[in-house]
Amino acid sequence: MPGADRAVFDWLPQAIQAAAPARDLAAGDRLFRQNDEALAIFAVEQGRLRLSRHTIDGHAVALHTARKGELFAEAALFSAAYHCDAVAITAARVRAYPKHQLLAAFRHDPALAERFMAVLARQIHALRARLEARDIRSARQRLLHHLALATGADGRTVALDGTLMDLAAEVGLSHEVLYRTLGQLEREGLVARRAGAITLRAAKRV
């Protein structure tokens, strides 16, 4: 898959990858709307997209931010319609995998279906971790918990591919509370900020 993290998509046969059409989006462009006919699932090659669902009273609830190397809208494989909106937060490129093609490939190749299930299992694990964080009432502990889970290979540094407002939405805090909490952690010497990253100065425990 050109431009994407190939390791993430090793489970996909080359023929399917090569045939999948790409779409370029500008910030603010909508890929699909809630209740549109579900025809494909998608992979992010560049940029970020926000998935949100509208409640009965029209309020938009942010569900997830899809980033480079991630699949999204997987539920479309077994649904007639998309359950949310997908809007580009930044300039983005996505690749579409028609669901009829994927389902046929899964029926033909059980090993491929197992590899896809492993991808879904990892995503469920990540989702449960995010839900666990949402149950932490303390903004301080919720933010530390999130940062600890999001560190990179060094176990200390969290790369930020968006703004602090994006981080606030992901953690489930208002941006005012996030700024205040992050500032307090900086003053206490528990975190350090630089452009595009936050570093945990304490041990990775929350």
Secondary structure, 3 states (H helix, E strand, C coil): CCCCCHHHHCCCCHHHHHHCCEEEECCCCEEECCCCECCEEEEEEECCEEEEEECCCCCEEEEEEECCCCEECHHHHHCCECCCEEEECCCEEEEEEEHHHHHHHHHHCHHHHHHHHHHHHHHHHHHHHHHHHHCCCCHHHHHHHHHHHHCCCCCCEEECCCCHHHHHHHHCCCHHHHHHHHHHHHHCCCEEEECCEEEECCCCCC
